[in-house]
Amino acid sequence: MNKIKIPKNRLRKLETFTLGQKPYELENLNPDKTNNNLVDLCSNDYLGLSRDKDVIKASYEISLSQGLGSGSSRFITGSRPIHTLLEAELAEWLNQEKVLLFPSGFQANIAAVQGLANRNSIVIADKLIHNSLLVGIKASGSKLVRFTHNDLKDLENKILKFNSAQKSILIIVESLYSMEGSIAPLKEITEICKKYNVQLLVDEAHALGVLGPEGKGLSFDLSNEITMITGTFGKSFGSGGAFIACNSKIGEYLIQTSGAFRYTTALSPALAAGALKSLQKIKNNKEWGINLLIASEKWKREILRNCSYPIKGESQILSIIIGQEEKTILLQKYLEKNGFLATAIRPPTVQVNKSRIRLTIRRDLNLEILKNFTSALRNFK
Ligand SMILES: Cc1ncc(COP(=O)(O)O)c(C=O)c1O
């Protein structure tokens, strides 16, 4: 085994949590914690659906008839009616020809990149894309070129620089970036892709369920201009598993060729049923996403009024930029003592001196929590 080459102060400890008393609370099971019941300001369960009784019930009931696990890959005996139902409902909701399920977003992203790029491709990707997409690029054997985060000029320059008849180009972006809370200028990106006739892959992991019309993601109105989108059920949907959405031709290509689709145990029916129930709830509560964004804007304004650090984020993900790594860890511990779970994000996840507290705003938080949080923040020295 290779030696761990991570500096000691950056080694992470796994902590274990269980559900706290309130719907937005998590209990830290680590015995050395002084404050165990914490307001969850860092999971991606934005809509609180992981604890929704109807979602859990759907998941339990399907397990009785279709099994907890699927027992094999989709091509052996793993395909269940719940898979095809969820694929069809998602395809209809997103107005896409084909949806394919995967056991995780990490895996869906690898499959997506491998489906669109190979040794003869150049992938031009935003500097901040998720690790799973980078792993996919590596697995595809394509050449990786990065463009400055959300910088359209740099994207276009990179396309011009690498455009050649021999190589196909794939652009990869996220619609909502998880560490900055920044939103990609997708309309402009699709125009550039059209101009140079290059493919576009958009990871909608953090946007789906919250952003875009009725929570359908930021790609929704542009789906004709986007080659493929990926989404996960592990965040707003409160379940687990993921999907790729694309046209029928690419979908069939993936079914026939994608190792990440073919050689893995099919998504657990329990998670698929949970995701389907969440989808139905999101459809029936069209105002959830917009209300969460309004609440997040309020959190942002109140935090700005109460602390001197800059804050980034145009959505339910807000990052308080502290800079120094040690100070960010101190703030995390201080917040924890005050009853809030908000993780310090530091190098190598973000650049040196760009350490931050990443906050995720949940639908079930109330104004009293915001008041307590800002008052704690104000008193941090
Ligand atoms: C942008 C992005 N894409 C993909 C993933 C992977 O999704 P999953 O958690 O379903 O594997 C994540 C999860 O952290 C993510 O943040």
Ligand as a Chemical Component Dictionary entry (heavy atoms), coordinates in Angstrom:
data_LIG
# 
_chem_comp.id                   LIG 
_chem_comp.type                 NON-POLYMER 
_chem_comp.pdbx_formal_charge   0 
_chem_comp.three_letter_code    LIG 
# 
loop_
_chem_comp_atom.comp_id 
_chem_comp_atom.atom_id 
_chem_comp_atom.alt_atom_id 
_chem_comp_atom.type_symbol 
_chem_comp_atom.charge 
_chem_comp_atom.model_Cartn_x 
_chem_comp_atom.model_Cartn_y 
_chem_comp_atom.model_Cartn_z 
_chem_comp_atom.pdbx_ordinal 
LIG C1 C1 C 0 -21.313 18.107 -8.187 1  
LIG C2 C2 C 0 -21.435 16.694 -7.745 2  
LIG N1 N1 N 0 -21.559 15.738 -8.663 3  
LIG C3 C3 C 0 -21.677 14.436 -8.324 4  
LIG C4 C4 C 0 -21.648 14.048 -7.012 5  
LIG C5 C5 C 0 -21.748 12.585 -6.668 6  
LIG O1 O1 O 0 -23.043 12.257 -6.346 7  
LIG P1 P1 P 0 -23.351 11.016 -5.383 8  
LIG O2 O2 O 0 -23.214 11.545 -4.004 9  
LIG O3 O3 O 0 -24.713 10.588 -5.750 10 
LIG O4 O4 O 0 -22.309 9.972  -5.683 11 
LIG C6 C6 C 0 -21.542 15.006 -6.016 12 
LIG C7 C7 C 0 -21.563 14.571 -4.589 13 
LIG O5 O5 O 0 -20.878 14.984 -3.749 14 
LIG C8 C8 C 0 -21.416 16.366 -6.379 15 
LIG O6 O6 O 0 -21.286 17.319 -5.456 16 
# 
loop_
_chem_comp_bond.comp_id 
_chem_comp_bond.atom_id_1 
_chem_comp_bond.atom_id_2 
_chem_comp_bond.value_order 
_chem_comp_bond.pdbx_ordinal 
LIG C1 C2 SING 1  
LIG C2 N1 SING 2  
LIG C2 C8 DOUB 3  
LIG N1 C3 DOUB 4  
LIG C3 C4 SING 5  
LIG C4 C5 SING 6  
LIG C4 C6 DOUB 7  
LIG C5 O1 SING 8  
LIG O1 P1 SING 9  
LIG P1 O2 DOUB 10 
LIG P1 O3 SING 11 
LIG P1 O4 SING 12 
LIG C6 C7 SING 13 
LIG C6 C8 SING 14 
LIG C7 O5 DOUB 15 
LIG C8 O6 SING 16 
# 
